[in-house]
Amino acid sequence: MIAYTLIFIIFAAILVPLALQAIRAKNLVHSGVYLMVFLFVLASLFIFLGASIVGSIELLVYVGAVITLLIFTLMLTGGKEIE
């Protein structure tokens, strides 16, 4: 029980800074990459907590499709820094 709580706290400690970096990043491509890593860690947390269907769907839909499309769109359109 303590090991599960400790692992949950570690995942949460990783997720919060990633979410803040995704919001604060000046470069849009960097923001998309931070969001992708955040969603990957969140899916890992879901799988660890026993919700493997939710974690798998999140990996396939959000990380696999939506974020990849966002990154390629930003790279092709020349995503500029936010001033």
Secondary structure as UniProt FT lines:
FT   HELIX           2..24
FT   HELIX           28..48
FT   TURN            49..50
FT   HELIX           52..58
FT   HELIX           59..66
FT   HELIX           67..77
//
